[in-house]
Amino acid sequence: MLALRTVLGRCLAGPARGVVAGLGSGGGGAACSPFIQTARCYARPVRKRKKDIPSHLDDLPPTMLKKDYANVPIIDSVDDVVRRLLSLEMASQKEKVKIKTQQLVEKVRRSPNDNGSFEVQVAMLTAKIRTYEEHLQQHPKDKSNRRRMLMDIDRRKKLLTYLRRVRYDTFENTCKQLNIKYTLPAPYRRRITKRWLVKKAFCLKVFQEVQKLKAPEKLKQRREQRARARAAKEEKQAQCEGTPV
């Protein structure tokens, strides 16, 4: 490190003297030394280029009107500038997400007045999850939005699990229309360790010893029950024989 500083100091000091000498002698100035160029590039911070991340809002045409102005009667007679201001070309991210959510809801809703069924809730959560995913690709350290996205994913999975159990045809149609890949939860498997095996063997041994201790008592109870049943049967037969016809 000390050697690097010494070399850079000499490189910077050498051309500087030449420039001063050139100015003093009336010259128009010396050209920049390649050592100075190297030092400047070494000290310049490297800028990271943002990659073009595909968005689920790319399929929305820019000429489409916003959600609040799509059904206005006089929208066809307005000026082109006003129509451009009211279109998605000048819309914010929030307004585009609203329109995308409405499109996804229209694919799976049961009726025009359906706003709260399980399919509609899954469509709304899907739009939110995809927006969170795009945001986290650009800002991977945003932990609060990552937490919200995981909560929405868990909630959507619960809704899809219920639909799969109750209405399988609706579940298949919802996953197909919204392009959702549903994976079954993994079965629970206990991690087998040496401690667990020893504990299991000890519990089995204790259970067998307890069964051996209880065996004479259970045998005695079983014999008493058979004797009582036999006595009750004989008494019933005697009553039947003593009863006059």
C-alpha positions as CSV (number, residue, x, y, z in Angstrom):
1,M,0.0,0.0,0.0
2,L,2.9,2.4,0.8
3,A,4.6,1.6,-2.5
4,L,1.3,2.4,-4.4
5,R,1.0,5.7,-2.6
6,T,4.7,6.6,-3.4
7,V,4.2,5.7,-7.1
8,L,1.0,7.8,-7.4
9,G,2.7,10.7,-5.6
10,R,5.6,10.7,-8.0
11,C,3.4,10.4,-11.1
12,L,1.2,13.3,-9.9
13,A,4.1,15.4,-8.8
14,G,6.1,14.9,-12.0
15,P,3.6,16.2,-14.6
16,A,2.6,19.0,-12.3
17,R,6.1,20.4,-12.4
18,G,6.1,20.1,-16.2
19,V,2.9,22.0,-16.4
20,V,4.2,24.8,-14.1
21,A,7.4,25.0,-16.2
22,G,5.4,25.2,-19.4
23,L,3.2,28.0,-18.0
24,G,6.3,29.8,-16.8
25,S,8.0,29.6,-20.2
26,G,4.9,30.9,-22.0
27,G,3.7,27.6,-23.3
28,G,0.1,26.9,-23.9
29,G,0.0,24.0,-21.4
30,A,1.2,20.4,-21.3
31,A,-1.0,17.4,-22.3
32,C,-2.4,15.2,-19.5
33,S,-0.1,12.4,-18.5
34,P,-1.3,8.8,-18.8
35,F,-0.3,8.3,-15.2
36,I,-2.8,11.0,-14.2
37,Q,-5.5,9.4,-16.4
38,T,-4.9,6.0,-14.6
39,A,-5.1,7.7,-11.2
40,R,-8.3,9.4,-12.1
41,C,-9.9,6.2,-13.3
42,Y,-8.7,4.5,-10.2
43,A,-10.4,7.0,-7.9
44,R,-13.6,7.3,-9.9
45,P,-16.5,5.3,-8.4
46,V,-18.0,2.6,-10.6
47,R,-21.7,3.2,-11.4
48,K,-23.9,0.1,-11.6
49,R,-26.3,0.0,-14.5
50,K,-29.9,-0.9,-13.7
51,K,-31.0,-3.9,-15.7
52,D,-34.2,-3.8,-17.7
53,I,-36.6,-5.8,-15.5
54,P,-39.7,-7.1,-17.2
55,S,-43.0,-5.9,-15.6
56,H,-46.4,-7.5,-15.5
57,L,-47.7,-4.0,-16.6
58,D,-46.0,-4.0,-20.0
59,D,-49.0,-5.5,-21.7
60,L,-51.2,-2.5,-20.8
61,P,-51.4,-0.2,-23.9
62,P,-50.4,3.4,-23.3
63,T,-53.5,4.7,-25.1
64,M,-55.9,3.0,-22.5
65,L,-57.7,5.5,-20.3
66,K,-57.5,5.5,-16.6
67,K,-60.0,3.6,-14.4
68,D,-61.9,6.7,-13.4
69,Y,-62.3,8.1,-16.9
70,A,-63.0,5.0,-19.0
71,N,-66.8,5.2,-18.7
72,V,-67.2,9.0,-19.0
73,P,-69.7,9.9,-21.8
74,I,-67.9,13.0,-23.2
75,I,-64.4,11.3,-23.2
76,D,-64.7,10.8,-27.0
77,S,-65.1,14.5,-27.7
78,V,-62.2,15.9,-25.7
79,D,-59.0,17.2,-27.2
80,D,-56.1,14.8,-28.0
81,V,-53.9,16.5,-25.4
82,V,-56.5,16.0,-22.7
83,R,-57.0,12.4,-23.8
84,R,-53.3,11.8,-23.6
85,L,-53.2,13.2,-20.0
86,L,-56.0,10.9,-19.0
87,S,-54.5,7.8,-20.6
88,L,-51.9,5.4,-19.1
89,E,-49.1,7.2,-20.9
90,M,-49.2,9.9,-18.1
91,A,-50.5,7.5,-15.4
92,S,-48.6,6.6,-12.2
93,Q,-47.6,3.1,-11.1
94,K,-50.5,3.0,-8.6
95,E,-53.1,3.7,-11.3
96,K,-51.6,1.1,-13.6
97,V,-51.8,-1.5,-10.9
98,K,-55.5,-0.7,-10.3
99,I,-56.2,-1.4,-14.0
100,K,-54.2,-4.6,-13.9
101,T,-56.0,-5.8,-10.8
102,Q,-59.3,-5.1,-12.5
103,Q,-58.3,-7.2,-15.5
104,L,-57.3,-10.1,-13.4
105,V,-60.5,-9.9,-11.4
106,E,-62.6,-9.9,-14.6
107,K,-61.0,-13.2,-15.6
108,V,-62.1,-15.2,-12.5
109,R,-65.2,-13.5,-11.1
110,R,-68.4,-15.5,-11.0
111,S,-70.8,-12.6,-11.9
112,P,-70.5,-8.9,-12.7
113,N,-71.4,-8.1,-9.0
114,D,-68.9,-10.5,-7.5
115,N,-66.3,-8.5,-5.5
116,G,-65.5,-10.7,-2.5
117,S,-65.3,-14.4,-3.6
118,F,-62.2,-16.5,-3.0
119,E,-61.3,-16.2,-6.7
120,V,-61.5,-12.4,-6.6
121,Q,-59.4,-12.3,-3.5
122,V,-56.7,-14.5,-5.1
123,A,-56.7,-12.2,-8.2
124,M,-56.2,-9.1,-6.1
125,L,-53.4,-10.7,-4.0
126,T,-51.7,-11.9,-7.2
127,A,-51.5,-8.4,-8.6
128,K,-50.0,-7.1,-5.3
129,I,-47.5,-10.0,-5.1
130,R,-46.2,-9.3,-8.6
131,T,-45.9,-5.6,-7.9
132,Y,-43.9,-6.4,-4.7
133,E,-41.6,-8.8,-6.7
134,E,-40.8,-6.2,-9.3
135,H,-40.1,-3.6,-6.5
136,L,-37.8,-6.1,-4.6
137,Q,-35.8,-6.8,-7.8
138,Q,-34.8,-3.2,-7.9
139,H,-34.6,-2.7,-4.1
140,P,-33.6,-6.1,-2.6
141,K,-32.9,-4.6,0.9
142,D,-36.4,-3.3,1.4
143,K,-37.4,-5.7,4.3
144,S,-40.8,-4.2,5.1
145,N,-42.1,-4.8,1.6
146,R,-40.6,-8.2,1.6
147,R,-42.5,-9.0,4.8
148,R,-45.7,-7.7,3.2
149,M,-45.1,-9.8,0.1
150,L,-44.6,-13.0,2.2
151,M,-47.7,-12.3,4.2
152,D,-49.7,-12.0,1.0
153,I,-48.2,-15.1,-0.5
154,D,-49.2,-17.1,2.6
155,R,-52.7,-15.7,2.5
156,R,-53.1,-16.5,-1.2
157,K,-51.8,-20.1,-0.5
158,K,-54.5,-20.6,2.2
159,L,-57.2,-19.4,-0.2
160,L,-56.0,-21.7,-3.0
161,T,-55.8,-24.6,-0.5
162,Y,-59.4,-24.1,0.5
163,L,-60.5,-23.8,-3.1
164,R,-58.6,-27.0,-4.0
165,R,-60.3,-28.9,-1.2
166,V,-63.9,-27.5,-1.8
167,R,-64.2,-26.6,-5.5
168,Y,-61.4,-28.2,-7.5
169,D,-62.7,-27.1,-10.9
170,T,-62.7,-23.5,-9.7
171,F,-59.2,-23.9,-8.3
172,E,-57.9,-25.2,-11.7
173,N,-59.6,-22.4,-13.6
174,T,-58.2,-19.8,-11.2
175,C,-54.7,-21.1,-11.5
176,K,-54.9,-21.3,-15.3
177,Q,-56.3,-17.8,-15.8
178,L,-53.9,-16.1,-13.4
179,N,-50.9,-18.2,-14.4
180,I,-50.2,-19.4,-10.9
181,K,-48.1,-22.5,-10.2
182,Y,-49.5,-24.2,-7.1
183,T,-47.2,-26.6,-5.3
184,L,-48.4,-29.0,-2.6
185,P,-47.0,-28.5,0.9
186,A,-44.3,-31.0,1.8
187,P,-45.3,-33.7,4.3
188,Y,-44.0,-33.4,7.8
189,R,-40.9,-35.5,8.4
190,R,-39.1,-35.7,11.7
191,R,-35.4,-35.3,11.6
192,I,-33.9,-38.6,12.7
193,T,-31.0,-38.1,15.1
194,K,-29.1,-40.3,17.5
195,R,-30.8,-38.8,20.5
196,W,-34.3,-39.4,19.0
197,L,-33.5,-43.1,18.3
198,V,-32.2,-43.6,21.8
199,K,-35.3,-41.9,23.3
200,K,-37.6,-44.0,21.1
201,A,-35.9,-47.3,22.1
202,F,-36.1,-46.3,25.8
203,C,-39.8,-45.5,25.5
204,L,-40.5,-48.8,23.8
205,K,-38.7,-50.7,26.5
206,V,-40.6,-48.9,29.3
207,F,-43.9,-49.6,27.5
208,Q,-43.1,-53.3,27.3
209,E,-42.1,-53.5,30.9
210,V,-45.4,-51.8,32.0
211,Q,-47.4,-54.2,29.8
212,K,-45.6,-57.2,31.5
213,L,-46.5,-55.8,35.0
214,K,-50.1,-55.2,34.0
215,A,-50.5,-58.6,32.3
216,P,-51.5,-60.7,35.5
217,E,-54.0,-58.0,36.6
218,K,-55.6,-57.9,33.1
219,L,-55.8,-61.7,33.0
220,K,-57.5,-61.7,36.4
221,Q,-60.0,-59.1,35.3
222,R,-60.7,-61.0,32.1
223,R,-61.4,-64.2,34.1
224,E,-63.7,-62.4,36.4
225,Q,-65.7,-61.0,33.5
226,R,-66.0,-64.4,31.9
227,A,-67.2,-65.9,35.2
228,R,-69.8,-63.2,35.7
229,A,-71.0,-63.6,32.1
230,R,-71.3,-67.4,32.6
231,A,-73.2,-67.0,35.9
232,A,-75.6,-64.5,34.3
233,K,-76.2,-66.9,31.4
234,E,-76.9,-69.9,33.8
235,E,-79.2,-67.8,35.9
236,K,-81.1,-66.7,32.8
237,Q,-81.5,-70.3,31.6
238,A,-82.7,-71.4,35.1
239,Q,-85.4,-68.7,35.1
240,C,-86.5,-69.8,31.6
241,E,-86.8,-73.4,32.7
242,G,-88.7,-72.6,35.9
243,T,-91.2,-70.3,34.1
244,P,-94.5,-72.2,33.4
245,V,-95.7,-72.2,29.8
